[in-house]
Amino acid sequence: MANQVETLTTAARRAERRRPDASGSARVRALWRFCRRKPLGALGGLIVLALIVMAALAPWIAHYAYDETLRGARLKAPGAQFWMGTDNLGRDMWSRVVYGARVSVTVGFGAVLLANALGALIGVSSGYFGGKYDICVQRVVDAWQSFPFLVVILSIMAVLGPGLLNIVLALGVVGAANASRVIRGTTISVVENVYVESARAIGCGHLRIMVRHILPNVAGTIIVLATIGLGAFILAESALSFLGFGVPPPYPSWGAMLSGAGRSFFYQAPWMAIYPGLAISLAVFGFNMLGDALRDMLDPRLRGVGGRMR
C-alpha cells in the first residue's frame, strides 16, 4: 500500500511539473494540417477573423459614420460609390453593416464568456463532487432547460429592457444551463482518471484538483462549446433585434436592419434586407464550421471520422 501511494505521489508531482513545449514552427505545421484536413473549418476561421477585424477597425473600414445622412442619396442602388446601396434615410448600407459587426461580436463573445464561465463553474463542481449536490444542481438545470429558450430570453429582456449589456446578461445566463450539462459529462469521465487519484493521495484540496487537474482536461470541450455557441448567440441577438428587444437605434444591428426599414422597403430597395441577412448567415456559418472542425480535432472519439489529425 505504501508503494502504491508513493507511486501515485511521484506521478502527481511529475504531472504538475510537466508543461507543453510547442515551438513556433510546430504551431505553423499544426495550423497547416488543420487547414488541409478541415478546409471548411479553415474557411470558417477566415470568416471569423474577417468579422473580428471588421468590428475592431470599423471606423477605418466604413466609408461614412453609421448614422450619417447623405444629401440626395436616398435609396441608391449598390454601385461604385455605395457598395451596398443606401437606405430610406440616405445612410450608407456598407458602413452600417460594418458597424453592425461590432454589436454581433460584442454580444457573441460577451454572452459566450459569461455562459461558459457559469457553465464551467456549475458543471465541474457538479461532476466532481457528485452525490446529493450533483442531484440538486442537475434538477435545477433540468427545470431551467424545460422552458423554451426564446420565451425565457424575451421575458428577461422585457424586465431588463433593451440594451447591449442586458442582451449579454440574458443570453449568457440562459446559455449557461446547456453548457453546464455538457461540461459535467466530461468532468465525470475525467474524475475517474489516475492523476486525479494521485492528486488526492498527495493531499491536494478540492479547489486545486478542479483548477489544476480537471479544468485543463475539459478545456477542449469548453472551447468547442464556445465556438459553436458564438453562432447561436449572434443569431439570437439578431432575432431579439428583429423583435425590437435589441440595441436601441440609431446604432445599427443586423437584426434591426432586417426588421425596420429593411422589411418596409424590401420591394423598393431589396438590398436593405439582403445584405444584413447575408452578414448574419456568413457569421453563423463561419462560427459553426470552425466549431465543428475544432470538435473533430479536440474530441478523441471523433478522430478518424472525416480525417484523423496526426
C-alpha positions in Angstrom: 0.0 0.0 0.0 2.9 2.4 0.8 4.5 1.6 -2.5 1.2 2.4 -4.3 0.8 5.7 -2.5 4.5 6.6 -3.3 3.9 5.8 -7.0 0.8 7.9 -7.1 2.6 10.8 -5.4 5.5 10.7 -7.8 3.1 10.6 -10.8 1.2 13.6 -9.5 4.3 15.6 -8.9 5.6 14.9 -12.4 2.2 15.8 -13.9 2.3 19.2 -12.1 5.8 19.9 -13.3 5.1 18.9 -16.9 4.4 21.7 -19.3 3.8 21.5 -23.1 6.7 22.9 -25.2 5.5 23.8 -28.6 7.7 25.8 -30.9 6.5 28.3 -33.5 7.3 26.0 -36.4 5.3 23.2 -34.8 2.3 25.5 -34.4 2.6 26.5 -38.1 2.7 22.9 -39.2 -0.3 22.1 -37.0 -2.2 25.0 -38.5 -1.3 23.8 -42.0 -2.5 20.3 -41.2 -5.7 21.8 -39.8 -6.3 23.8 -43.0 -5.5 20.9 -45.2 -7.7 18.3 -43.4 -10.5 20.7 -42.4 -11.0 23.1 -45.3 -14.5 24.1 -44.2 -13.1 24.8 -40.7 -10.3 26.9 -42.2 -12.9 28.8 -44.2 -14.9 29.4 -41.1 -11.8 30.6 -39.3 -11.2 33.1 -42.1 -14.8 34.4 -41.8 -14.5 34.7 -38.1 -11.1 36.6 -38.4 -12.6 38.9 -41.0 -15.6 39.6 -38.7 -13.3 40.4 -35.8 -11.1 42.7 -37.9 -14.2 44.4 -39.3 -15.6 45.1 -35.8 -12.2 46.3 -34.5 -11.4 48.6 -37.5 -14.9 49.7 -38.3 -14.1 53.5 -38.3 -11.3 52.9 -40.9 -13.2 50.3 -43.0 -16.6 52.1 -43.2 -16.9 54.9 -45.7 -19.2 57.0 -43.5 -20.4 57.1 -40.0 -23.2 54.7 -39.3 -25.8 57.5 -38.6 -24.6 59.9 -41.3 -27.3 61.0 -43.7 -26.1 61.8 -47.2 -27.9 64.5 -49.1 -29.6 63.2 -52.3 -28.6 59.6 -51.7 -31.9 58.1 -50.5 -32.5 54.5 -51.7 -29.5 54.5 -54.0 -28.8 51.1 -55.6 -25.5 49.3 -55.0 -22.7 50.7 -57.1 -19.2 52.1 -57.2 -19.9 54.8 -54.7 -22.2 52.9 -52.4 -21.1 49.2 -52.4 -24.3 48.0 -50.7 -26.6 50.9 -51.6 -28.2 53.3 -49.2 -31.3 53.1 -47.0 -34.5 55.1 -46.9 -32.7 57.9 -44.8 -29.8 58.1 -47.2 -27.3 56.2 -44.9 -24.6 54.1 -46.5 -25.5 50.4 -46.0 -21.9 49.2 -46.2 -21.0 51.4 -43.3 -24.0 50.3 -41.2 -23.2 46.6 -41.9 -19.6 47.1 -40.9 -20.6 48.9 -37.6 -23.2 46.2 -37.0 -20.4 43.7 -36.8 -19.4 45.4 -33.5 -22.8 44.6 -32.0 -22.6 40.9 -33.1 -19.0 40.4 -32.0 -19.6 42.1 -28.6 -22.8 40.2 -27.9 -21.5 36.9 -29.1 -18.2 36.9 -27.2 -19.7 38.5 -24.1 -22.5 36.0 -23.9 -20.2 33.1 -24.6 -17.7 34.2 -22.0 -20.5 34.5 -19.4 -22.3 31.3 -20.4 -19.1 29.2 -20.4 -17.8 30.7 -17.1 -21.0 29.9 -15.3 -21.4 26.5 -17.1 -17.8 25.5 -16.1 -18.4 26.6 -12.5 -21.6 24.6 -12.3 -20.6 21.6 -14.5 -17.1 21.0 -13.0 -18.3 21.3 -9.4 -21.3 19.1 -10.0 -19.4 16.4 -11.8 -16.5 16.4 -9.3 -18.5 16.3 -6.0 -21.4 14.2 -7.3 -23.8 12.8 -4.7 -26.7 14.9 -3.4 -25.0 18.1 -4.6 -25.0 16.8 -8.1 -28.6 15.6 -7.9 -29.8 19.0 -6.6 -27.9 21.0 -9.1 -29.0 18.9 -12.1 -32.6 19.1 -11.1 -32.3 22.9 -11.1 -30.6 22.7 -14.6 -33.4 20.4 -15.8 -36.1 22.8 -14.7 -34.2 25.7 -16.3 -33.9 23.9 -19.6 -37.5 22.9 -19.7 -38.5 26.4 -20.6 -38.3 27.4 -24.2 -35.2 29.4 -25.0 -36.8 32.3 -26.8 -39.6 32.7 -24.3 -37.1 32.9 -21.4 -35.0 35.4 -23.3 -38.0 37.6 -24.2 -39.1 37.5 -20.5 -35.8 38.6 -19.2 -35.5 41.4 -21.8 -39.0 42.6 -21.0 -37.9 43.0 -17.4 -34.4 44.4 -18.1 -35.3 46.5 -21.1 -33.3 46.8 -24.4 -29.6 47.4 -24.3 -26.3 45.8 -25.2 -25.4 44.8 -21.6 -28.8 43.4 -21.0 -28.7 41.2 -24.1 -25.3 39.8 -23.0 -26.6 39.0 -19.5 -29.8 37.4 -20.7 -28.1 35.2 -23.3 -25.2 34.3 -21.0 -27.4 33.2 -18.1 -29.8 31.2 -20.3 -26.9 29.5 -22.2 -25.1 28.5 -19.1 -27.6 25.7 -18.4 -26.8 23.8 -21.6 -23.1 24.4 -21.2 -23.0 23.1 -17.7 -24.7 19.8 -18.7 -22.1 19.1 -21.4 -19.1 20.1 -19.1 -20.5 18.0 -16.3 -20.5 14.9 -18.5 -16.8 15.5 -19.5 -15.9 16.1 -15.9 -17.4 12.8 -14.7 -15.1 10.9 -17.2 -12.1 13.0 -16.2 -12.5 12.4 -12.4 -12.1 8.7 -13.0 -8.5 9.1 -14.2 -5.4 8.1 -12.2 -3.9 11.5 -12.0 -6.9 12.8 -10.0 -6.5 10.0 -7.5 -2.8 10.8 -7.4 -3.5 14.4 -6.6 -5.8 13.3 -3.8 -3.2 11.0 -2.5 -0.6 13.8 -2.0 -3.2 15.9 -0.2 -4.3 18.4 -2.8 -7.5 20.2 -1.9 -10.7 20.1 -3.9 -10.2 23.6 -5.4 -6.6 22.8 -6.5 -7.7 19.5 -8.1 -10.6 21.1 -10.0 -8.5 24.1 -11.2 -5.2 22.3 -11.9 -6.2 18.8 -13.0 -9.8 18.8 -14.2 -10.4 22.2 -15.8 -7.4 21.9 -18.2 -8.7 18.5 -19.3 -12.2 19.8 -20.1 -10.9 22.9 -21.8 -11.3 21.3 -25.2 -15.0 20.8 -24.6 -15.3 24.4 -23.4 -13.6 25.7 -26.5 -15.9 23.8 -28.8 -18.9 24.9 -26.8 -17.8 28.5 -27.0 -17.1 28.4 -30.8 -20.4 26.8 -31.7 -22.2 29.0 -29.1 -21.0 32.1 -30.8 -23.0 31.5 -33.9 -26.1 30.6 -31.9 -25.8 33.8 -29.7 -25.3 36.0 -32.8 -28.4 34.5 -34.3 -30.3 35.0 -31.0 -29.2 38.7 -30.8 -30.4 39.2 -34.4 -33.8 37.7 -33.5 -34.1 39.9 -30.5 -33.2 43.0 -32.5 -35.7 41.9 -35.2 -38.4 41.8 -32.4 -37.4 45.2 -31.0 -35.5 44.0 -27.9 -32.0 44.6 -29.2 -29.7 47.6 -29.2 -31.7 50.8 -29.4 -31.4 52.9 -32.5 -29.6 54.7 -34.1 -26.8 52.2 -33.5 -27.0 49.6 -36.3 -27.8 45.9 -35.6 -28.2 43.4 -38.4 -31.4 42.1 -37.0 -32.9 45.6 -36.5 -31.9 46.5 -40.1 -33.9 43.5 -41.3 -36.9 44.3 -39.1 -37.4 48.0 -39.6 -36.9 49.8 -42.9 -35.4 46.6 -44.5 -38.8 44.9 -44.3 -40.8 48.0 -45.1 -38.8 48.9 -48.3 -38.0 45.3 -49.3 -39.7 45.5 -52.7 -38.5 49.0 -53.5 -34.9 48.5 -52.2 -34.2 44.8 -51.5 -30.6 45.4 -50.7 -31.6 46.9 -47.4 -32.6 43.4 -46.2 -30.4 41.2 -48.4 -27.0 42.5 -47.1 -27.8 42.4 -43.4 -29.2 38.9 -43.9 -26.1 37.8 -45.7 -23.9 39.2 -42.9 -25.9 37.1 -40.3 -25.7 34.0 -42.4 -21.9 34.3 -43.0 -21.2 35.0 -39.4 -23.2 31.9 -38.2 -21.8 29.7 -40.9 -18.2 30.7 -40.0 -18.6 30.1 -36.3 -20.4 26.8 -36.9 -17.8 25.5 -39.4 -14.9 26.4 -37.1 -16.7 24.9 -34.1 -17.3 21.6 -35.9 -13.7 21.4 -37.1 -12.4 22.1 -33.6 -14.7 19.5 -32.1 -13.4 16.9 -34.6 -9.8 17.8 -33.7 -10.2 18.0 -29.9 -12.5 15.1 -29.3 -10.6 11.8 -29.3 -13.8 9.9 -30.1 -14.2 11.8 -33.4 -10.6 11.5 -34.6 -10.6 9.3 -37.6 -14.1 10.4 -38.6 -13.7 12.7 -41.6 -9.9 12.7 -41.4 -7.6 12.0 -38.5 -5.5 14.8 -37.0 -2.0 13.5 -36.5 
